[in-house]
Amino acid sequence: MKILHGLPKNRKEDQQKLVDQGWKSMREPKSLIGSIVLSFPFMILNVLISLLIIQSVSSLTLREFGITKMVFPFHSDLSSY
């Protein structure tokens, strides 16, 4: 087994044929850390969608997942102003 790092190089003929057919190259992150950081919004969105689907088709509650209160509670104290 051979472990490769990075993407395989593309052939110029295949690349030109795709460009001629209207395809455009994707802009990709340069590093693994950049890929992970850019994927966090998608991870959060997928968790929210999954919880909504589970809540709508099942009788499970957030408490059964171990979520009993907000992880980052937001409190505003405007009485001091």
MOKAFEN-V992765 format. One record per residue. N is the residue number from 1. RES is the residue in three letters. SS is DSSP state (H for helix, E for strand, L for the rest). OMEGA is omega in radians with two decimals (* if undefined). NEAR is the number of other C-alpha atoms within 12 Angstrom. Layout:
BEGIN
n: {N	N}
res: {RES	RES}
ss: {SS	SS}
omega: {OMEGA	OMEGA}
near: {NEAR	NEAR}
END
This chain:
BEGIN
n: {1	2	3	4	5	6	7	8	9	10	11	12	13	14	15	16	17	18	19	20	21	22	23	24	25	26	27	28	29	30	31	32	33	34	35	36	37	38	39	40	41	42	43	44	45	46	47	48	49	50	51	52	53	54	55	56	57	58	59	60	61	62	63	64	65	66	67	68	69	70	71	72	73	74	75	76	77	78	79	80	81}
res: {MET	LYS	ILE	LEU	HIS	GLY	LEU	PRO	LYS	ASN	ARG	LYS	GLU	ASP	GLN	GLN	LYS	LEU	VAL	ASP	GLN	GLY	TRP	LYS	SER	MET	ARG	GLU	PRO	LYS	SER	LEU	ILE	GLY	SER	ILE	VAL	LEU	SER	PHE	PRO	PHE	MET	ILE	LEU	ASN	VAL	LEU	ILE	SER	LEU	LEU	ILE	ILE	GLN	SER	VAL	SER	SER	LEU	THR	LEU	ARG	GLU	PHE	GLY	ILE	THR	LYS	MET	VAL	PHE	PRO	PHE	HIS	SER	ASP	LEU	SER	SER	TYR}
ss: {L	L	L	L	L	L	L	L	L	L	L	H	H	H	H	H	H	H	H	H	L	L	L	L	L	L	L	L	L	L	L	H	H	H	H	H	H	H	H	H	H	H	H	H	H	H	H	H	H	H	H	H	H	H	H	H	H	L	L	L	L	H	H	H	H	L	L	L	L	L	L	L	L	L	L	L	L	L	L	L	L}
omega: {-3.11	3.14	-3.14	3.05	-3.14	-3.12	3.08	3.12	3.13	3.12	-3.08	-3.12	3.13	3.13	-3.12	3.12	3.12	3.11	3.11	3.13	3.08	3.12	3.09	3.13	3.08	3.03	-3.05	3.07	-3.09	-3.05	3.10	3.13	3.11	3.11	-3.13	-3.13	-3.13	-3.13	-3.12	3.10	3.11	3.10	-3.13	3.12	3.13	3.09	3.14	3.12	3.13	3.12	3.11	3.13	3.13	-3.13	-3.07	-3.09	-3.08	3.12	3.11	3.08	3.11	3.12	3.12	3.04	-3.13	3.13	-3.09	3.08	-3.13	3.14	3.11	-3.12	-3.12	3.11	3.06	3.14	-3.10	-3.10	-3.12	-3.12	*}
near: {3	4	7	8	9	11	10	8	10	12	10	10	10	13	16	15	14	15	14	12	10	10	12	12	12	7	7	14	14	13	13	13	11	12	15	15	15	16	16	14	13	14	14	14	13	14	14	15	14	16	22	17	15	17	17	12	11	13	13	16	17	18	13	13	12	11	13	11	11	11	8	7	8	8	8	8	7	6	6	5	5}
END
